[in-house]
Amino acid sequence: MRERHVLIEVKNLTAEYESGTVFLSGKAVPVAGQSRAGAEVIGCRVYHCWYKLSEPPCEGCPIEFAGYKQIKKNVVEGENFVCHFGIDGKKGIHLFEVRLLGQKGAMGPPSNRVKIIIKE
């Protein structure tokens, strides 16, 4: 069976944290050489991992995401990607990466990785 792909990806992902809520935003753009035509986005998959403040991952080292949160709602409006969700607010370094979801299990390529540091 052919693997299905969403022809839109999230670029320039940014993250902010406030009172237990993570706010992710970026640009939803066609994958290189593709068009937006027929690329229906039904949500996103947000990958997340956590590190202690005293044990940060090295820059450029591979990261293993412990799990993901699947969000099935409108996260793309025109060329804008916006998503927010709650996390436990655990003190440390939180890393996130996003993939857009389409119909029948289709997924877009991974976004850039973003980091939030929670100190209190």
N, C-alpha and C positions, 0 to 999 in steps of 0.2 A: 504494500500500500504506500502511496506517495505521501510524504510528510507535507502537511498543510502549513502555509505561512501567511501571516498578515503582512501586507505590503506597505505598512506604515510603521515607523520606529520613533522612539522618543530620543531626542537629542538635547544636549545642554540641560540635563536634569539638575535641579537644585532642590534642597531640602531645608525646611525650617521646623523648629519644635517649639510648641507653646502649650503649657498646662496639660500634658499627657496626649497631645495630638501632634502628629507629623503631617506637614503640608509639603507635598511634592509637586513640582511644576516643571515644565519644559516645553519644547516644540515637538509637535507630531508632524513628521515629514515623511514623504515617500522614501522607501528603500531605494538606494542608488539604481537608476535606470528603470524604475517602475513608475506607475501612475497611481493616483488615489482612487481611480475608478474601481468600484466593486469591493473596496477594502473596508468592510463594515467592522467597526470596533465595538465589542460588547462589554469591555472592561479591561482589567489589567491584572497581572500577577506581580506582586511586590515581594522581592526576596530580601531577607533581613538576617543579619548576624550581629552579635554583640561581643565586645572585648572589654576587659577590665581597663580602667584608666592607666594602671601601672604596667599593663602588658599589651600595648598597642601592636597591631600587625605592622610589619615593615612595609614601607612604600614599595609598590610594584610586586609584592609577594602575592601568590595566588590566594584567593579567599574562598572558603567553603561556606556557602550559605546554609544555615541550619534548617531553614524552612521558608515558607512563603505564605502570603495572605492573598487569596483570590478575591478580587473586588469586581462584582458584576453590576456596573452602573455606568452611566455616561461619564467618561473621563476625557474625551476629546471633543473640543468645540472649535471647529475650523482648524487652525494650525496650532492650537493651544492644548497642552496636556495639563490637567489639574486633578489631583487626587489627595484626599486627606483621610486619616484613620487614626485610631487610638493605639497607643502602646503602653506598656507598664511603667515607663519613665525611669527605668532602672539606671542608676548612675553608671556611666561608662561611655564607650565608643560604639555607636550604632551605625552600621553600614547598610545601604539600600541599593537595589538595582531593580529596574522595571522592564517588563515585557508586555506589550499590548496583546489582548485576546480577541480572537475573531470567532466566527461560527465553526461548529464541528471540531473543536479542539485546536484550531489554528492559533499560532503564536508568532509575534514579531520578534526581531532580534533583540538582544539585551541592550539596555541603555548604558550610559556611563554610570559609574559607581559614585554615590554621594555619601557623605559622612555627617553625623550629628554627634556632638559631644555633650553629654549631660553630666554636670558636675555636682549638682545638688539634688 
